[in-house]
Amino acid sequence: MARSKWSLSSAAALWLLCGCAALAQPVPFAGTKDEPPNVGDAKRAATEYYQSGRYQTALAGVAAEAQAWIGERARQVDRPAVVFDIDDTALSNWEVIQADDFGRVFGGPCEKLPEGPCGWVSWDLLARSPAIPATLSLYRFARTQGAAVFFITGRDETQRAATERNLKAAGYDDYVRLDMVPVGAHFPKAAAYKAPLRAAIEAAGYRIIANVGDQPSDLEGGHAERAFLLPNPFYRIP
């Protein structure tokens, strides 16, 4: 009788193993071939990119290239200048990016951090975005090389006081000018606003040897000898 029970138990175990093995086999399924990348997968990948340290390594790599160029070129021209974007170029918004689950909602309060939600305008007015270390080092190096520094941001003029306070607290305390979007102004692309401002800097007698931003639209439109694109897989500004 004991032998029979053992045999039944062994058979049941074998059946379970076979069943699990069968379930583990990949099952083909039909689906559309033109579906864009899954947003949920992209958010997980972006989070892992940040948390793994690869984001910071990539930032440092681009900043090192820019520093090498500025160190060489600043000595060769009269009135050298470097232009920086602010958001996720000079200052990090990772806290609000996480709180909003990668959303870009500008309106609304910002009272539930770190959980969120948090409106980006309210976040900017808190003036607590930390400096991106690689960019701050690049900024300070540019100043030691005699380059004038300009900030051009997509933030509007209602945020000037908070933005200036945030820049100073983060260590950006010796720049020529901060250009901000006039209240009520609208542009089809960020480049349509930023490129003419760089042209105005050149018209004032400066030579823009480097333009640094995290969005292609920060750099499009010319009026800089070289452009340096910092990594940002978290959002895109056209």
Phi and psi restraints in degrees (value plus and minus 20) as a CYANA .aco file:
   2 ALA   PHI     -82.2   -42.2
   2 ALA   PSI     -60.1   -20.1
   3 ARG   PHI     -82.2   -42.2
   3 ARG   PSI     -58.7   -18.7
   4 SER   PHI     -86.1   -46.1
   4 SER   PSI     -62.0   -22.0
   5 LYS   PHI     -82.6   -42.6
   5 LYS   PSI     -60.1   -20.1
   6 TRP   PHI     -84.5   -44.5
   6 TRP   PSI     -58.4   -18.4
   7 SER   PHI     -87.2   -47.2
   7 SER   PSI     -61.1   -21.1
   8 LEU   PHI     -85.2   -45.2
   8 LEU   PSI     -61.2   -21.2
   9 SER   PHI     -83.6   -43.6
   9 SER   PSI     -62.5   -22.5
  10 SER   PHI     -83.5   -43.5
  10 SER   PSI     -59.5   -19.5
  11 ALA   PHI     -86.7   -46.7
  11 ALA   PSI     -60.1   -20.1
  12 ALA   PHI     -84.7   -44.7
  12 ALA   PSI     -62.3   -22.3
  13 ALA   PHI     -82.8   -42.8
  13 ALA   PSI     -61.8   -21.8
  14 LEU   PHI     -83.3   -43.3
  14 LEU   PSI     -60.3   -20.3
  15 TRP   PHI     -82.8   -42.8
  15 TRP   PSI     -61.8   -21.8
  16 LEU   PHI     -84.1   -44.1
  16 LEU   PSI     -62.1   -22.1
  17 LEU   PHI     -82.8   -42.8
  17 LEU   PSI     -63.5   -23.5
  18 CYS   PHI     -84.7   -44.7
  18 CYS   PSI     -59.8   -19.8
  19 GLY   PHI     -84.4   -44.4
  19 GLY   PSI     -62.9   -22.9
  20 CYS   PHI     -84.8   -44.8
  20 CYS   PSI     -59.9   -19.9
  21 ALA   PHI     -82.7   -42.7
  21 ALA   PSI     -58.7   -18.7
  22 ALA   PHI     -86.8   -46.8
  22 ALA   PSI     -59.4   -19.4
  23 LEU   PHI     -87.6   -47.6
  23 LEU   PSI     -47.8    -7.8
  24 ALA   PHI     -95.1   -55.1
  24 ALA   PSI     -34.1     5.9
  25 GLN   PHI     -87.5   -47.5
  25 GLN   PSI     119.0   159.0
  26 PRO   PHI     -84.4   -44.4
  26 PRO   PSI     118.2   158.2
  27 VAL   PHI    -128.4   -88.4
  27 VAL   PSI     100.4   140.4
  28 PRO   PHI     -87.6   -47.6
  28 PRO   PSI     124.9   164.9
  29 PHE   PHI    -163.0  -123.0
  29 PHE   PSI     135.1   175.1
  30 ALA   PHI    -108.8   -68.8
  30 ALA   PSI     131.5   171.5
  31 GLY   PHI    -187.4  -147.4
  31 GLY   PSI     146.7   186.7
  32 THR   PHI     -93.2   -53.2
  32 THR   PSI     127.5   167.5
  33 LYS   PHI    -116.8   -76.8
  33 LYS   PSI     -29.6    10.4
  34 ASP   PHI    -129.8   -89.8
  34 ASP   PSI      -1.3    38.7
  35 GLU   PHI     -89.2   -49.2
  35 GLU   PSI     114.8   154.8
  36 PRO   PHI     -90.7   -50.7
  36 PRO   PSI     148.7   188.7
  37 PRO   PHI     -75.2   -35.2
  37 PRO   PSI     120.7   160.7
  38 ASN   PHI     -88.6   -48.6
  38 ASN   PSI     109.2   149.2
  39 VAL   PHI     -84.9   -44.9
  39 VAL   PSI     -59.2   -19.2
  40 GLY   PHI     -81.9   -41.9
  40 GLY   PSI     -62.6   -22.6
  41 ASP   PHI     -83.0   -43.0
  41 ASP   PSI     -60.7   -20.7
  42 ALA   PHI     -84.3   -44.3
  42 ALA   PSI     -59.7   -19.7
  43 LYS   PHI     -85.4   -45.4
  43 LYS   PSI     -61.8   -21.8
  44 ARG   PHI     -83.6   -43.6
  44 ARG   PSI     -61.3   -21.3
  45 ALA   PHI     -85.5   -45.5
  45 ALA   PSI     -59.8   -19.8
  46 ALA   PHI     -86.3   -46.3
  46 ALA   PSI     -59.5   -19.5
  47 THR   PHI     -84.1   -44.1
  47 THR   PSI     -64.1   -24.1
  48 GLU   PHI     -84.2   -44.2
  48 GLU   PSI     -57.5   -17.5
  49 TYR   PHI     -81.0   -41.0
  49 TYR   PSI     -62.5   -22.5
  50 TYR   PHI     -89.9   -49.9
  50 TYR   PSI     -70.1   -30.1
  51 GLN   PHI     -91.0   -51.0
  51 GLN   PSI     -44.2    -4.2
  52 SER   PHI     -96.0   -56.0
  52 SER   PSI     -36.1     3.9
  53 GLY   PHI      74.1   114.1
  53 GLY   PSI     -27.7    12.3
  54 ARG   PHI     -86.3   -46.3
  54 ARG   PSI     -52.9   -12.9
  55 TYR   PHI     -81.8   -41.8
  55 TYR   PSI     -68.8   -28.8
  56 GLN   PHI     -83.9   -43.9
  56 GLN   PSI     -56.9   -16.9
  57 THR   PHI     -84.6   -44.6
  57 THR   PSI     -61.1   -21.1
  58 ALA   PHI     -86.5   -46.5
  58 ALA   PSI     -60.7   -20.7
  59 LEU   PHI     -77.1   -37.1
  59 LEU   PSI     -67.2   -27.2
  60 ALA   PHI     -83.3   -43.3
  60 ALA   PSI     -55.3   -15.3
  61 GLY   PHI     -85.0   -45.0
  61 GLY   PSI     -65.6   -25.6
  62 VAL   PHI     -86.6   -46.6
  62 VAL   PSI     -61.7   -21.7
  63 ALA   PHI     -82.2   -42.2
  63 ALA   PSI     -56.2   -16.2
  64 ALA   PHI     -85.4   -45.4
  64 ALA   PSI     -59.5   -19.5
  65 GLU   PHI     -83.2   -43.2
  65 GLU   PSI     -64.1   -24.1
  66 ALA   PHI     -83.8   -43.8
  66 ALA   PSI     -60.5   -20.5
  67 GLN   PHI     -83.8   -43.8
  67 GLN   PSI     -62.2   -22.2
  68 ALA   PHI     -80.6   -40.6
  68 ALA   PSI     -61.5   -21.5
  69 TRP   PHI     -88.2   -48.2
  69 TRP   PSI     -66.7   -26.7
  70 ILE   PHI     -81.4   -41.4
  70 ILE   PSI     -61.9   -21.9
  71 GLY   PHI     -81.6   -41.6
  71 GLY   PSI     -53.8   -13.8
  72 GLU   PHI    -100.0   -60.0
  72 GLU   PSI     -65.4   -25.4
  73 ARG   PHI    -102.9   -62.9
  73 ARG   PSI     -51.6   -11.6
  74 ALA   PHI     -80.0   -40.0
  74 ALA   PSI     -49.1    -9.1
  75 ARG   PHI     -99.2   -59.2
  75 ARG   PSI     -32.2     7.8
  76 GLN   PHI    -120.8   -80.8
  76 GLN   PSI     -30.1     9.9
  77 VAL   PHI    -147.0  -107.0
  77 VAL   PSI     139.3   179.3
  78 ASP   PHI    -105.7   -65.7
  78 ASP   PSI     119.2   159.2
  79 ARG   PHI      31.5    71.5
  79 ARG   PSI      37.2    77.2
  80 PRO   PHI     -86.0   -46.0
  80 PRO   PSI     126.8   166.8
  81 ALA   PHI    -157.9  -117.9
  81 ALA   PSI     131.5   171.5
  82 VAL   PHI    -147.8  -107.8
  82 VAL   PSI     113.8   153.8
  83 VAL   PHI    -128.5   -88.5
  83 VAL   PSI     113.9   153.9
  84 PHE   PHI    -142.0  -102.0
  84 PHE   PSI     119.9   159.9
  85 ASP   PHI     -95.5   -55.5
  85 ASP   PSI     151.5   191.5
  86 ILE   PHI    -127.6   -87.6
  86 ILE   PSI     -82.8   -42.8
  87 ASP   PHI     -89.3   -49.3
  87 ASP   PSI      98.9   138.9
  88 ASP   PHI      40.2    80.2
  88 ASP   PSI       2.2    42.2
  89 THR   PHI    -139.3   -99.3
  89 THR   PSI     -82.2   -42.2
  90 ALA   PHI    -111.2   -71.2
  90 ALA   PSI     -58.6   -18.6
  91 LEU   PHI    -139.2   -99.2
  91 LEU   PSI     123.2   163.2
  92 SER   PHI    -112.6   -72.6
  92 SER   PSI     114.7   154.7
  93 ASN   PHI    -129.1   -89.1
  93 ASN   PSI       2.2    42.2
  94 TRP   PHI     -77.0   -37.0
  94 TRP   PSI     -55.9   -15.9
  95 GLU   PHI     -81.1   -41.1
  95 GLU   PSI     -66.4   -26.4
  96 VAL   PHI     -96.2   -56.2
  96 VAL   PSI     -50.5   -10.5
  97 ILE   PHI     -79.7   -39.7
  97 ILE   PSI     -66.1   -26.1
  98 GLN   PHI     -85.1   -45.1
  98 GLN   PSI     -65.4   -25.4
  99 ALA   PHI     -80.5   -40.5
  99 ALA   PSI     -54.7   -14.7
 100 ASP   PHI    -116.2   -76.2
 100 ASP   PSI     -10.3    29.7
 101 ASP   PHI      32.5    72.5
 101 ASP   PSI      24.5    64.5
 102 PHE   PHI      51.2    91.2
 102 PHE   PSI      -6.0    34.0
 103 GLY   PHI    -100.9   -60.9
 103 GLY   PSI     138.4   178.4
 104 ARG   PHI    -142.8  -102.8
 104 ARG   PSI      51.9    91.9
 105 VAL   PHI    -120.1   -80.1
 105 VAL   PSI      98.3   138.3
 106 PHE   PHI    -106.2   -66.2
 106 PHE   PSI     -55.3   -15.3
 107 GLY   PHI    -105.1   -65.1
 107 GLY   PSI     151.5   191.5
 108 GLY   PHI      77.4   117.4
 108 GLY   PSI     142.0   182.0
 109 PRO   PHI     -95.8   -55.8
 109 PRO   PSI     154.8   194.8
 110 CYS   PHI    -157.5  -117.5
 110 CYS   PSI      44.4    84.4
 111 GLU   PHI    -129.8   -89.8
 111 GLU   PSI     -24.0    16.0
 112 LYS   PHI    -137.0   -97.0
 112 LYS   PSI       0.4    40.4
 113 LEU   PHI     -83.1   -43.1
 113 LEU   PSI     125.1   165.1
 114 PRO   PHI    -106.9   -66.9
 114 PRO   PSI     -21.9    18.1
 115 GLU   PHI     -92.1   -52.1
 115 GLU   PSI     -59.6   -19.6
 116 GLY   PHI      69.7   109.7
 116 GLY   PSI     158.6   198.6
 117 PRO   PHI     -94.7   -54.7
 117 PRO   PSI     148.2   188.2
 118 CYS   PHI    -169.9  -129.9
 118 CYS   PSI      99.4   139.4
 119 GLY   PHI     -87.7   -47.7
 119 GLY   PSI     117.7   157.7
 120 TRP   PHI     -84.9   -44.9
 120 TRP   PSI     -54.9   -14.9
 121 VAL   PHI     -85.3   -45.3
 121 VAL   PSI     -64.9   -24.9
 122 SER   PHI     -81.5   -41.5
 122 SER   PSI     -58.0   -18.0
 123 TRP   PHI     -81.7   -41.7
 123 TRP   PSI     -67.0   -27.0
 124 ASP   PHI     -80.2   -40.2
 124 ASP   PSI     -57.9   -17.9
 125 LEU   PHI     -90.2   -50.2
 125 LEU   PSI     -37.1     2.9
 126 LEU   PHI     -89.8   -49.8
 126 LEU   PSI     -43.0    -3.0
 127 ALA   PHI      36.0    76.0
 127 ALA   PSI      23.7    63.7
 128 ARG   PHI    -146.2  -106.2
 128 ARG   PSI      -5.3    34.7
 129 SER   PHI     -86.1   -46.1
 129 SER   PSI     108.6   148.6
 130 PRO   PHI     -97.4   -57.4
 130 PRO   PSI     137.6   177.6
 131 ALA   PHI     -87.5   -47.5
 131 ALA   PSI     126.6   166.6
 132 ILE   PHI    -102.1   -62.1
 132 ILE   PSI      94.7   134.7
 133 PRO   PHI     -74.7   -34.7
 133 PRO   PSI     -62.1   -22.1
 134 ALA   PHI     -83.1   -43.1
 134 ALA   PSI     -58.2   -18.2
 135 THR   PHI     -92.8   -52.8
 135 THR   PSI     -60.1   -20.1
 136 LEU   PHI     -81.0   -41.0
 136 LEU   PSI     -61.3   -21.3
 137 SER   PHI     -82.9   -42.9
 137 SER   PSI     -60.6   -20.6
 138 LEU   PHI     -84.9   -44.9
 138 LEU   PSI     -62.8   -22.8
 139 TYR   PHI     -77.9   -37.9
 139 TYR   PSI     -68.5   -28.5
 140 ARG   PHI     -85.8   -45.8
 140 ARG   PSI     -56.9   -16.9
 141 PHE   PHI     -84.6   -44.6
 141 PHE   PSI     -64.1   -24.1
 142 ALA   PHI     -77.5   -37.5
 142 ALA   PSI     -61.1   -21.1
 143 ARG   PHI     -85.2   -45.2
 143 ARG   PSI     -59.0   -19.0
 144 THR   PHI     -85.2   -45.2
 144 THR   PSI     -43.7    -3.7
 145 GLN   PHI    -108.7   -68.7
 145 GLN   PSI     -16.1    23.9
 146 GLY   PHI      64.1   104.1
 146 GLY   PSI      -8.8    31.2
 147 ALA   PHI    -101.3   -61.3
 147 ALA   PSI     115.5   155.5
 148 ALA   PHI     -98.1   -58.1
 148 ALA   PSI     122.0   162.0
 149 VAL   PHI    -133.5   -93.5
 149 VAL   PSI     114.7   154.7
 150 PHE   PHI    -143.8  -103.8
 150 PHE   PSI     121.8   161.8
 151 PHE   PHI    -129.1   -89.1
 151 PHE   PSI     112.8   152.8
 152 ILE   PHI    -145.6  -105.6
 152 ILE   PSI      97.7   137.7
 153 THR   PHI    -144.9  -104.9
 153 THR   PSI     135.2   175.2
 154 GLY   PHI    -102.0   -62.0
 154 GLY   PSI     -24.0    16.0
 155 ARG   PHI     -87.3   -47.3
 155 ARG   PSI     130.7   170.7
 156 ASP   PHI    -116.7   -76.7
 156 ASP   PSI     154.8   194.8
 157 GLU   PHI     -82.8   -42.8
 157 GLU   PSI     -42.4    -2.4
 158 THR   PHI     -85.6   -45.6
 158 THR   PSI     -36.0     4.0
 159 GLN   PHI    -123.9   -83.9
 159 GLN   PSI      -9.0    31.0
 160 ARG   PHI     -80.7   -40.7
 160 ARG   PSI     -72.2   -32.2
 161 ALA   PHI     -79.2   -39.2
 161 ALA   PSI     -65.3   -25.3
 162 ALA   PHI     -85.7   -45.7
 162 ALA   PSI     -59.9   -19.9
 163 THR   PHI     -87.1   -47.1
 163 THR   PSI     -63.4   -23.4
 164 GLU   PHI     -82.4   -42.4
 164 GLU   PSI     -59.9   -19.9
 165 ARG   PHI     -85.0   -45.0
 165 ARG   PSI     -61.0   -21.0
 166 ASN   PHI     -86.3   -46.3
 166 ASN   PSI     -65.3   -25.3
 167 LEU   PHI     -78.4   -38.4
 167 LEU   PSI     -66.3   -26.3
 168 LYS   PHI     -83.2   -43.2
 168 LYS   PSI     -64.3   -24.3
 169 ALA   PHI     -83.8   -43.8
 169 ALA   PSI     -51.6   -11.6
 170 ALA   PHI    -102.5   -62.5
 170 ALA   PSI     -29.8    10.2
 171 GLY   PHI      92.7   132.7
 171 GLY   PSI     -20.9    19.1
 172 TYR   PHI    -113.4   -73.4
 172 TYR   PSI      65.0   105.0
 173 ASP   PHI    -142.7  -102.7
 173 ASP   PSI      -2.8    37.2
 174 ASP   PHI    -168.0  -128.0
 174 ASP   PSI      45.4    85.4
 175 TYR   PHI    -139.8   -99.8
 175 TYR   PSI     143.1   183.1
 176 VAL   PHI     -98.6   -58.6
 176 VAL   PSI     -67.9   -27.9
 177 ARG   PHI    -176.8  -136.8
 177 ARG   PSI     129.4   169.4
 178 LEU   PHI    -135.3   -95.3
 178 LEU   PSI      94.9   134.9
 179 ASP   PHI    -117.2   -77.2
 179 ASP   PSI     111.0   151.0
 180 MET   PHI    -149.2  -109.2
 180 MET   PSI     138.9   178.9
 181 VAL   PHI     -89.4   -49.4
 181 VAL   PSI     110.0   150.0
 182 PRO   PHI     -80.2   -40.2
 182 PRO   PSI     124.6   164.6
 183 VAL   PHI     -80.1   -40.1
 183 VAL   PSI     108.2   148.2
 184 GLY   PHI      68.0   108.0
 184 GLY   PSI     -27.4    12.6
 185 ALA   PHI     -98.0   -58.0
 185 ALA   PSI     126.1   166.1
 186 HIS   PHI    -153.9  -113.9
 186 HIS   PSI     120.2   160.2
 187 PHE   PHI    -150.9  -110.9
 187 PHE   PSI     123.3   163.3
 188 PRO   PHI     -85.3   -45.3
 188 PRO   PSI     -51.1   -11.1
 189 LYS   PHI    -165.2  -125.2
 189 LYS   PSI     136.2   176.2
 190 ALA   PHI     -80.0   -40.0
 190 ALA   PSI     -54.3   -14.3
 191 ALA   PHI     -83.5   -43.5
 191 ALA   PSI     -49.9    -9.9
 192 ALA   PHI     -86.9   -46.9
 192 ALA   PSI     -41.9    -1.9
 193 TYR   PHI    -115.0   -75.0
 193 TYR   PSI     -61.3   -21.3
 194 LYS   PHI    -101.1   -61.1
 194 LYS   PSI     -59.5   -19.5
 195 ALA   PHI     -81.0   -41.0
 195 ALA   PSI     -64.9   -24.9
 196 PRO   PHI     -82.2   -42.2
 196 PRO   PSI     -50.8   -10.8
 197 LEU   PHI     -89.0   -49.0
 197 LEU   PSI     -56.9   -16.9
 198 ARG   PHI     -86.2   -46.2
 198 ARG   PSI     -58.2   -18.2
 199 ALA   PHI     -80.9   -40.9
 199 ALA   PSI     -57.8   -17.8
 200 ALA   PHI     -87.1   -47.1
 200 ALA   PSI     -55.9   -15.9
 201 ILE   PHI     -83.4   -43.4
 201 ILE   PSI     -62.5   -22.5
 202 GLU   PHI     -84.2   -44.2
 202 GLU   PSI     -61.1   -21.1
 203 ALA   PHI     -83.1   -43.1
 203 ALA   PSI     -44.9    -4.9
 204 ALA   PHI    -101.4   -61.4
 204 ALA   PSI     -19.1    20.9
 205 GLY   PHI      84.2   124.2
 205 GLY   PSI     -16.6    23.4
 206 TYR   PHI    -109.2   -69.2
 206 TYR   PSI     136.1   176.1
 207 ARG   PHI    -132.5   -92.5
 207 ARG   PSI      89.2   129.2
 208 ILE   PHI     -98.7   -58.7
 208 ILE   PSI      85.2   125.2
 209 ILE   PHI    -107.3   -67.3
 209 ILE   PSI     -40.4    -0.4
 210 ALA   PHI    -171.3  -131.3
 210 ALA   PSI     119.7   159.7
 211 ASN   PHI    -144.6  -104.6
 211 ASN   PSI     104.2   144.2
 212 VAL   PHI    -140.7  -100.7
 212 VAL   PSI     106.4   146.4
 213 GLY   PHI    -175.6  -135.6
 213 GLY   PSI     151.3   191.3
 214 ASP   PHI    -126.5   -86.5
 214 ASP   PSI     -24.2    15.8
 215 GLN   PHI    -141.4  -101.4
 215 GLN   PSI     121.8   161.8
 216 PRO   PHI     -74.0   -34.0
 216 PRO   PSI     -54.5   -14.5
 217 SER   PHI     -89.1   -49.1
 217 SER   PSI     -37.1     2.9
 218 ASP   PHI     -89.5   -49.5
 218 ASP   PSI     -45.1    -5.1
 219 LEU   PHI    -131.2   -91.2
 219 LEU   PSI     -35.3     4.7
 220 GLU   PHI     -91.2   -51.2
 220 GLU   PSI     134.5   174.5
 221 GLY   PHI      80.2   120.2
 221 GLY   PSI     -19.2    20.8
 222 GLY   PHI      54.1    94.1
 222 GLY   PSI    -173.3  -133.3
 223 HIS   PHI      41.9    81.9
 223 HIS   PSI      25.3    65.3
 224 ALA   PHI    -187.5  -147.5
 224 ALA   PSI     120.6   160.6
 225 GLU   PHI     -86.5   -46.5
 225 GLU   PSI     -62.2   -22.2
 226 ARG   PHI    -160.6  -120.6
 226 ARG   PSI     128.0   168.0
 227 ALA   PHI    -140.2  -100.2
 227 ALA   PSI     122.6   162.6
 228 PHE   PHI    -146.9  -106.9
 228 PHE   PSI      98.1   138.1
 229 LEU   PHI    -118.5   -78.5
 229 LEU   PSI      92.3   132.3
 230 LEU   PHI     -96.9   -56.9
 230 LEU   PSI     131.4   171.4
 231 PRO   PHI     -88.2   -48.2
 231 PRO   PSI     121.2   161.2
 232 ASN   PHI    -179.7  -139.7
 232 ASN   PSI      71.9   111.9
 233 PRO   PHI    -108.5   -68.5
 233 PRO   PSI     -10.3    29.7
 234 PHE   PHI    -110.2   -70.2
 234 PHE   PSI     -47.8    -7.8
 235 TYR   PHI    -184.6  -144.6
 235 TYR   PSI     144.6   184.6
 236 ARG   PHI    -150.5  -110.5
 236 ARG   PSI     111.1   151.1
 237 ILE   PHI    -131.3   -91.3
 237 ILE   PSI      95.7   135.7
